[in-house]
Amino acid sequence: MLINCAAYRSGVKVEDFSPYDEATLGRHLADPDTFVWIALRDASAEELQPFQRLFHLHELAVEDATHGHQRPKVEEYGELVFAVMHLVDWVDADLSIGEVAVFCGPNFVISARSGSRVHFLGVRERCEREPHLLMQGPSFVLYALMDAVVDRYFPIVDLLESELEEIEQSIFTPGAQLDNIKRLYELKRRLMRLRRAVAPMLEMLSKLHGGRVPLLCSGTTEYFRDVADHLARIHAAIESVRDTLATAIQANLSMVAIDDSAVTKRLAAWAGIFAVATAFAGIWGMNFEQMPELKWAWGYPAALGLIVSVCGLLWWRFRRAGWL
């Protein structure tokens, strides 16, 4: 679905128009000082087909944008730069992952967003407020889109860090271990999904600011370097949360083992106490005719008293040792 389409000359918007108006589109593309910025959402193959023909988009890039589920990447097709980024959003206490594919040529930019409610209207407004930067052309729009995607990772990392801190505070709460381990593994799953979006972007950005860069982006390498710095900070924060998460999981499992050990000790202590009572009862329950104290009038009370006394002594010793 088409979101908007506008032509820009020397960093200033000339007009909004329909990209399906080939006469107006051709007039703008023929002007060397003008570029066209088209934004699409959940575009199908049929919707991208006219743009493939008008802008000579490579069929492999169009296929990647249509099918989705791509790893973040930057590819060159002649003068065309094709980039794929993951859009991460916090929806119902979970991460929602979408994609944005960007076709960037000498006189056009086409962004195709899919599977996400994140929009880029603020990016367009920001670029239009800075015509002295927007006049650098499509490469600056590509930078602005990447910068917006990366900046939206920061609050996600903050939310994950806050959730981890909350879980850490309850790790040593008795009886909370099972709930904590579920929350920790859910947090680990979300963290890994975010990491799969961030880590490949570090590699793709290295192609835009270091060494050989696409000719289209040669004038904006310092901007892409700035995005890479932000992404490196996010990646470092993710790795820090990941290490802390591993420690929290181990601590929680240790607490479970300690609780299990305490239960085992209590069971062993009571088993020992009842074993002594059973031993005495077993000895005096034997049916031999010649047994000491068999005819003694106080034998039964004495036996019970001895059993209770020995069991009480054992209970006191286990209690003092912390087993009961």
C-alpha positions as CSV (number, residue, x, y, z in Angstrom):
1,M,0.0,0.0,0.0
2,L,1.3,3.5,-0.9
3,I,1.9,5.7,2.1
4,N,3.3,8.8,0.5
5,C,5.4,10.0,-2.5
6,A,7.1,13.3,-2.9
7,A,9.7,15.0,-5.1
8,Y,12.6,17.0,-3.6
9,R,14.8,19.5,-5.3
10,S,17.9,20.8,-3.6
11,G,16.6,19.5,-0.3
12,V,13.2,21.2,-0.5
13,K,10.0,19.3,-1.2
14,V,8.6,20.3,-4.6
15,E,5.3,18.4,-4.5
16,D,3.4,15.4,-3.4
17,F,2.2,13.3,-6.3
18,S,1.1,9.8,-7.3
19,P,4.1,7.6,-8.4
20,Y,1.7,5.9,-10.8
21,D,1.5,9.2,-12.8
22,E,4.3,8.3,-15.1
23,A,4.4,11.7,-16.8
24,T,5.0,13.5,-13.5
25,L,7.4,10.9,-12.3
26,G,9.4,11.0,-15.5
27,R,9.6,14.8,-15.3
28,H,11.0,14.7,-11.8
29,L,13.4,11.8,-12.6
30,A,14.7,13.7,-15.6
31,D,15.8,16.6,-13.4
32,P,19.4,16.0,-12.1
33,D,18.7,18.1,-9.0
34,T,15.6,16.3,-8.0
35,F,15.0,12.9,-6.3
36,V,11.8,11.0,-5.5
37,W,11.0,9.5,-2.1
38,I,8.3,6.8,-2.1
39,A,7.1,5.0,1.1
40,L,5.2,1.7,0.9
41,R,3.7,-0.6,3.5
42,D,3.1,-4.3,3.2
43,A,3.7,-4.1,-0.6
44,S,2.8,-7.2,-2.6
45,A,4.7,-8.4,-5.7
46,E,2.0,-6.8,-7.9
47,E,2.4,-3.4,-6.2
48,L,6.2,-3.5,-6.6
49,Q,6.1,-4.6,-10.2
50,P,5.5,-1.1,-11.7
51,F,8.3,0.3,-9.6
52,Q,10.6,-2.5,-10.7
53,R,10.0,-1.4,-14.3
54,L,10.1,2.4,-13.8
55,F,13.2,2.4,-11.6
56,H,14.9,-0.6,-13.1
57,L,15.1,-2.4,-9.7
58,H,17.0,-5.7,-9.7
59,E,14.7,-8.7,-9.6
60,L,16.5,-10.4,-6.8
61,A,16.2,-7.3,-4.6
62,V,12.5,-7.1,-5.4
63,E,12.1,-10.7,-4.5
64,D,13.8,-10.2,-1.1
65,A,11.6,-7.2,-0.4
66,T,8.4,-9.1,-1.3
67,H,9.1,-12.4,0.5
68,G,10.6,-10.8,3.6
69,H,12.3,-12.8,6.4
70,Q,15.6,-11.5,5.3
71,R,18.8,-11.1,7.4
72,P,19.7,-7.4,7.8
73,K,22.1,-6.6,4.9
74,V,23.3,-4.1,2.3
75,E,23.8,-5.2,-1.3
76,E,24.8,-3.3,-4.5
77,Y,23.2,-3.8,-7.9
78,G,25.2,-1.4,-10.1
79,E,24.2,2.1,-9.0
80,L,21.4,0.7,-6.8
81,V,21.9,0.2,-3.1
82,F,19.5,-2.3,-1.5
83,A,19.2,-2.4,2.3
84,V,17.1,-4.6,4.6
85,M,16.7,-3.8,8.3
86,H,14.6,-5.3,11.1
87,L,12.1,-3.1,12.9
88,V,11.7,-4.0,16.6
89,D,8.6,-2.9,18.5
90,W,7.3,-3.7,22.0
91,V,3.8,-5.1,21.7
92,D,1.9,-6.8,24.6
93,A,5.1,-7.4,26.7
94,D,6.8,-9.1,23.8
95,L,9.0,-8.1,20.8
96,S,7.3,-7.7,17.4
97,I,9.8,-8.0,14.5
98,G,9.1,-6.4,11.2
99,E,11.3,-5.4,8.2
100,V,11.9,-2.4,6.0
101,A,13.5,-2.8,2.6
102,V,15.1,0.3,1.1
103,F,15.9,0.7,-2.6
104,C,18.2,3.7,-3.0
105,G,19.3,5.0,-6.4
106,P,20.9,8.2,-7.8
107,N,17.5,10.0,-8.0
108,F,15.1,7.9,-5.9
109,V,14.4,6.2,-2.6
110,I,11.8,3.5,-2.1
111,S,11.1,2.2,1.4
112,A,8.9,-0.8,1.8
113,R,7.8,-1.6,5.3
114,S,6.2,-4.9,6.2
115,G,5.0,-6.8,9.3
116,S,5.4,-3.8,11.7
117,R,3.3,-0.9,13.0
118,V,6.4,1.3,13.2
119,H,6.2,4.2,10.7
120,F,8.7,6.7,9.4
121,L,6.5,9.8,9.2
122,G,8.8,11.5,11.8
123,V,11.8,10.7,9.6
124,R,10.4,12.4,6.6
125,E,9.4,15.4,8.7
126,R,12.9,15.6,10.3
127,C,14.5,15.5,6.8
128,E,12.3,18.2,5.5
129,R,13.2,20.4,8.5
130,E,16.9,20.0,7.4
131,P,17.0,20.9,3.7
132,H,20.8,21.6,3.9
133,L,21.2,17.9,4.8
134,L,18.5,16.6,2.6
135,M,20.1,18.2,-0.4
136,Q,22.7,15.5,-0.2
137,G,20.1,13.3,-1.8
138,P,19.0,9.7,-1.5
139,S,22.0,8.6,0.6
140,F,21.0,11.0,3.4
141,V,17.5,9.5,3.3
142,L,19.0,6.1,3.7
143,Y,21.0,7.3,6.6
144,A,17.9,8.9,8.2
145,L,16.0,5.7,7.9
146,M,18.8,3.6,9.4
147,D,19.2,6.1,12.2
148,A,15.5,5.9,13.0
149,V,15.6,2.1,13.1
150,V,18.6,2.0,15.4
151,D,17.3,4.7,17.7
152,R,14.2,2.6,18.3
153,Y,16.4,-0.2,19.7
154,F,17.4,1.9,22.7
155,P,14.1,1.9,24.5
156,I,13.8,-1.9,23.9
157,V,17.1,-2.5,25.5
158,D,16.1,-0.3,28.5
159,L,12.9,-2.3,28.9
160,L,14.8,-5.6,28.9
161,E,17.3,-4.3,31.4
162,S,14.5,-3.1,33.7
163,E,12.8,-6.5,33.5
164,L,16.1,-8.2,34.3
165,E,16.6,-6.0,37.4
166,E,13.1,-6.8,38.5
167,I,13.7,-10.5,38.3
168,E,17.0,-10.2,40.1
169,Q,15.3,-8.6,43.1
170,S,13.1,-11.7,43.5
171,I,15.7,-14.4,42.9
172,F,16.3,-14.9,46.6
173,T,12.6,-14.8,47.5
174,P,11.5,-18.2,48.8
175,G,9.1,-20.0,46.5
176,A,9.7,-17.7,43.5
177,Q,12.3,-19.9,41.7
178,L,9.9,-21.6,39.3
179,D,8.3,-18.3,38.2
180,N,11.7,-16.7,38.0
181,I,13.2,-19.3,35.7
182,K,10.2,-19.0,33.3
183,R,10.6,-15.2,33.2
184,L,14.4,-15.5,32.7
185,Y,14.0,-17.8,29.8
186,E,11.3,-15.6,28.2
187,L,13.6,-12.7,28.7
188,K,16.5,-14.6,27.1
189,R,14.3,-15.4,24.1
190,R,13.4,-11.8,23.6
191,L,17.0,-10.7,24.0
192,M,18.2,-13.2,21.4
193,R,15.5,-11.9,18.9
194,L,16.8,-8.4,19.4
195,R,20.4,-9.6,19.1
196,R,19.6,-11.2,15.7
197,A,18.4,-7.8,14.5
198,V,21.4,-5.8,15.8
199,A,24.4,-8.0,15.2
200,P,24.1,-8.3,11.4
201,M,23.5,-4.5,11.1
202,L,27.0,-3.9,12.5
203,E,28.4,-5.9,9.5
204,M,26.2,-4.1,7.0
205,L,27.1,-0.7,8.3
206,S,30.8,-1.4,7.9
207,K,30.2,-1.6,4.2
208,L,28.9,2.0,4.2
209,H,31.5,3.9,6.2
210,G,34.8,1.9,6.1
211,G,37.0,0.9,3.2
212,R,35.3,0.7,-0.2
213,V,31.8,2.2,0.1
214,P,29.1,2.4,-2.7
215,L,29.5,5.4,-4.8
216,L,26.0,6.6,-3.9
217,C,27.0,6.8,-0.2
218,S,30.5,8.2,-0.6
219,G,29.4,11.7,0.6
220,T,27.6,10.5,3.7
221,T,30.1,8.0,5.3
222,E,30.4,10.1,8.5
223,Y,26.7,9.8,9.0
224,F,26.7,6.1,8.6
225,R,29.7,6.0,11.0
226,D,27.6,7.7,13.6
227,V,24.8,5.1,13.2
228,A,27.4,2.4,13.6
229,D,28.6,4.0,16.8
230,H,25.0,4.0,18.2
231,L,24.6,0.4,17.1
232,A,27.9,-0.6,18.8
233,R,26.6,0.8,22.1
234,I,23.4,-1.1,21.7
235,H,25.3,-4.3,20.9
236,A,27.5,-3.8,24.0
237,A,24.4,-3.3,26.2
238,I,22.8,-6.5,24.8
239,E,26.0,-8.5,25.5
240,S,26.1,-7.0,29.0
241,V,22.4,-8.0,29.6
242,R,23.2,-11.4,28.1
243,D,26.0,-12.0,30.6
244,T,24.0,-10.8,33.5
245,L,21.1,-13.0,32.4
246,A,23.3,-16.1,32.3
247,T,24.5,-15.3,35.8
248,A,20.9,-14.8,37.0
249,I,19.9,-18.1,35.5
250,Q,22.7,-19.9,37.3
251,A,21.9,-18.2,40.6
252,N,18.2,-19.2,40.2
253,L,19.2,-22.8,39.5
254,S,21.5,-22.7,42.5
255,M,18.6,-21.5,44.7
256,V,16.4,-24.4,43.3
257,A,19.2,-26.9,44.2
258,I,19.5,-25.4,47.7
259,D,15.8,-25.7,48.2
260,D,15.9,-29.3,47.0
261,S,18.8,-30.0,49.3
262,A,16.9,-28.5,52.3
263,V,13.9,-30.7,51.5
264,T,16.2,-33.8,51.2
265,K,17.7,-33.0,54.5
266,R,14.3,-32.7,56.2
267,L,13.1,-36.0,54.7
268,A,16.4,-37.7,55.7
269,A,16.1,-36.4,59.3
270,W,12.5,-37.7,59.7
271,A,13.4,-40.9,58.0
272,G,16.2,-41.4,60.6
273,I,13.9,-40.6,63.5
274,F,11.3,-43.1,62.3
275,A,14.0,-45.7,61.5
276,V,15.0,-45.7,65.2
277,A,11.4,-46.1,66.3
278,T,10.9,-48.9,63.8
279,A,14.1,-50.7,64.9
280,F,13.0,-50.7,68.6
281,A,9.5,-51.8,67.7
282,G,10.9,-54.5,65.4
283,I,13.1,-55.9,68.2
284,W,10.4,-56.0,70.8
285,G,7.9,-57.3,68.4
286,M,9.8,-60.6,67.9
287,N,7.8,-63.6,69.1
288,F,10.5,-65.5,71.0
289,E,9.4,-67.3,74.2
290,Q,12.5,-66.4,76.2
291,M,12.9,-62.6,75.9
292,P,14.1,-60.2,78.6
293,E,11.4,-58.0,80.1
294,L,8.7,-60.0,78.3
295,K,6.7,-60.5,81.6
296,W,7.7,-57.2,83.1
297,A,4.6,-55.1,84.0
298,W,6.4,-51.8,83.1
299,G,7.9,-53.1,79.9
300,Y,5.4,-51.5,77.5
301,P,5.6,-48.0,79.1
302,A,9.3,-48.3,79.4
303,A,9.7,-49.3,75.7
304,L,7.5,-46.4,74.6
305,G,9.4,-44.0,76.8
306,L,12.7,-45.2,75.4
307,I,11.5,-44.8,71.8
308,V,10.1,-41.3,72.5
309,S,13.3,-40.3,74.3
310,V,15.7,-41.5,71.6
311,C,13.5,-40.0,68.8
312,G,13.3,-36.7,70.8
313,L,17.1,-36.7,71.1
314,L,17.5,-37.2,67.4
315,W,14.9,-34.5,66.7
316,W,16.9,-32.1,68.9
317,R,20.2,-32.9,67.2
318,F,18.7,-32.5,63.7
319,R,17.1,-29.3,64.7
320,R,20.3,-27.9,66.0
321,A,22.1,-28.9,62.8
322,G,19.5,-27.1,60.8
323,W,18.0,-30.1,59.1
324,L,14.6,-29.6,60.7
